[in-house]
């Protein structure tokens, strides 16, 4: 029974070691994929608050959202830590969120 417990303990230690080693990279990948997408989506909606015609705002928002997404992905892997990457994405999203909510509630262009 003790041998079995030692095997589980070693496997658990190996798994936890693997998780700690790769958690930063996995967190950055998730931040780049999901956080970048959320930021680009918020940006494309927030562009509708600009004082231009609605079809033009939609086109500009869609086109510039690709640059925002690419910039977010590059930025996530350029900062020193995964925590800074997440904080930066959240701060950028909080800046765009009031404009996007204003548009979603029908007050936009």
MIZA-92022 format. One line per 4 residues: their letters; for each residue x, y, z of C-alpha. Coordinates in pm, 1 decimal. Last residue first. Example, Ala and Ser with C-alpha at 12.3 -4.5 7.8 and 13.67 -1.06 7.14 Angstrom:
BEGIN
sa> 1367.0 -106.0 714.0; 1230.0 -450.0 780.0
***
This chain:
BEGIN
xxxx> -2469.5 5643.0 -3429.1; -2485.2 5517.5 -3072.2; -2759.9 5562.4 -2815.7; -2920.9 5223.1 -2871.2
xxxx> -2826.6 5039.9 -2552.6; -2558.9 4842.0 -2735.4; -2393.2 5164.5 -2855.0; -2364.5 5306.7 -2502.6
xxxx> -2247.9 4967.7 -2377.4; -1972.6 4964.2 -2640.1; -1864.0 5315.0 -2547.6; -1857.6 5231.1 -2176.2
xxxx> -1668.3 4902.7 -2244.6; -1380.6 5045.6 -2446.2; -1173.5 5173.2 -2151.5; -1263.4 4868.8 -1941.8
xxxx> -1145.5 4644.7 -2225.3; -808.0 4819.4 -2237.2; -771.8 4779.8 -1860.6; -872.0 4412.0 -1878.8
xxxx> -624.7 4342.1 -2158.5; -344.9 4515.5 -1971.3; -420.9 4327.4 -1650.4; -420.6 3995.3 -1836.1
xxxx> -84.1 4065.2 -1999.3; 61.3 4195.5 -1675.5; -39.0 3871.7 -1504.8; 114.1 3667.0 -1785.5
xxxx> 447.8 3824.4 -1713.8; 717.7 4035.9 -1876.0; 513.3 4185.2 -2160.4; 581.6 4096.6 -2524.9
xxxx> 367.0 3782.0 -2548.8; 43.6 3958.5 -2459.6; 145.4 4261.3 -2668.6; 179.0 4060.5 -2988.5
xxxx> -163.1 3901.9 -2939.4; -323.0 4234.4 -2848.3; -172.1 4403.6 -3153.8; -302.6 4130.3 -3381.1
xxxx> -650.8 4163.5 -3230.5; -646.5 4543.2 -3252.2; -524.7 4526.5 -3612.8; -803.4 4283.4 -3704.6
xxxx> -1053.9 4506.0 -3522.0; -947.7 4792.4 -3749.8; -1117.0 4632.8 -4049.0; -1438.2 4537.9 -3872.3
xxxx> -1471.7 4871.9 -3697.9; -1400.4 5069.4 -4011.9; -1662.2 4872.7 -4204.3; -1921.5 4906.5 -3927.7
xxxx> -1847.8 5277.8 -3888.5; -1894.8 5331.1 -4263.2; -2227.6 5150.1 -4256.2; -2338.6 5357.7 -3951.4
xxxx> -2246.9 5698.8 -4087.2; -1983.1 5885.4 -3889.5; -1994.6 6047.8 -3544.8; -1806.7 5765.5 -3368.7
xxxx> -2011.7 5548.2 -3132.8; -2008.7 5263.9 -3386.8; -1634.8 5234.7 -3326.2; -1719.1 5096.0 -2981.8
xxxx> -1871.0 4784.0 -3140.7; -1554.1 4696.8 -3334.0; -1342.6 4779.7 -3029.4; -1542.9 4554.0 -2801.2
xxxx> -1506.2 4268.8 -3049.6; -1131.1 4329.4 -3084.6; -1088.5 4329.5 -2706.2; -1291.2 4011.6 -2667.6
xxxx> -1089.7 3838.9 -2941.3; -760.7 3948.2 -2787.5; -872.4 3826.4 -2447.0; -984.1 3490.1 -2581.1
xxxx> -692.0 3396.6 -2803.2; -407.2 3605.8 -2664.5; -513.9 3564.9 -2303.2; -556.6 3188.7 -2349.3
xxxx> -210.1 3166.4 -2503.1; -65.9 3384.1 -2227.4; -221.1 3166.2 -1956.7; -84.9 2852.7 -2122.7
xxxx> 261.1 3008.2 -2134.0; 252.3 3114.4 -1772.6; 110.1 2782.1 -1656.2; 379.5 2573.3 -1829.7
xxxx> 633.4 2521.3 -1552.6; 385.0 2536.3 -1268.2; 158.3 2281.7 -1434.4; 449.4 2049.0 -1512.2
xxxx> 569.1 2064.4 -1152.0; 216.5 1995.7 -1031.0; 195.4 1692.6 -1260.1; 534.8 1559.9 -1150.7
xxxx> 445.5 1606.4 -784.7; 114.0 1429.7 -835.1; 285.5 1144.2 -1017.0; 540.9 1113.3 -737.3
xxxx> 269.7 1115.1 -470.3; 63.2 862.7 -660.1; 365.9 635.1 -689.2; 446.8 679.2 -319.1
xxxx> 89.4 589.6 -225.9; 113.8 269.7 -431.5; 441.9 177.2 -264.0; 286.4 235.6 79.1
x> 0.0 0.0 0.0
***
